[in-house]
Amino acid sequence: MRGPLKVFSHAKVNLFLEVLAKRPDGYHDLETLFERISLADEITLSRAQAGIRVSSDSSQIPKGPKNLAYRAAKLLKETYGLKQGIVIRIKKRIPLAAGLGGGSSNAAATLIGLNKLWHLKLSKERLSELGAVLGSDVPFFILDSRFALGRGRGEILRTVKAPRVKIWHCLVTPAFGISTKKAYEDLDRMLLAPPPVWSAAADRLQHNRNKQVVGLTPTSANVRILLHSIQKGRLETLEKLLTNSLEHALNNRVIEISEIKKDLKHHGAMACLLSGSGSTVFGIFKSKKDASHAARFLRKTGRKIFVASTF
């Protein structure tokens, strides 16, 4: 391939995210259910004689070594002793620090694209290994699966087959972003000093912490039921099954998350949840029409609103 290569970099939401315990390496063991959605950035990869250059229509993303797409290209060049350069242009649609995996998806798309552009012939398994070096969510985007169950840091994956299921979402992103590191720090602090009134989810978190759970754990009953509901298309049962440990921690600090959930439910969401570490909250709707109807009203709040579906 001689000319530029264009690849799409899709977002994700977490339909289930339960933090099990903090690991000795500082990361957290977790269990999560990823859903890839249609919201996507567009990445164009163009050959260059040397070096790595990142450009974007967004002034918010870093253009140098802090950019995950840059780091993906650098990792390939250093691992395989490659001399050729690359220009990475990112047309940004996925909001930053929003819990939608935009940076990780950009890294995965860059690895996949450069593997093709540079004729490296690396297997998907090898790309996933490289992706895990860059971030816990990167392997999911390399997997090329609509749904996947993630364990460990989220990088140990099992494809979930639900070929006929298409979930429609209205995504609401407030003006502020949330650092993933800060979200986990909030969770750790909360577990060290739980408030007087706490939830069953927090009790499970504390129980797991006390047991010093590390490595893989059996899939919980809740996530098994959730998987079954999704595979059967029983979206009306999801409200009581969606879980995010990080949301419980952030609700104490970010009141707007609760307000967004109320707004989504008021406009017809069957269920809603914070995605990842936030700040985006997604609602689940019966149809594109229902999601679009909610979006029309919610845009009046001044927040970023997206309608997207399983992809």
PyMOL commands that set and color helices and strands:
alter all, ss='L'
color gray80, all
select helices_A, chain A and resi 68-80+102-117+124-134+138-143+180-192+200-210+221-231+235-240+245-250+255-266+288-301
alter helices_A, ss='H'
color red, helices_A
select strands_A, chain A and resi 5-22+28-48+52-56+85-91+147-151+156-160+168-173+243-244+271-274+281-285+304-309
alter strands_A, ss='S'
color yellow, strands_A
deselect
rebuild
show_as cartoon
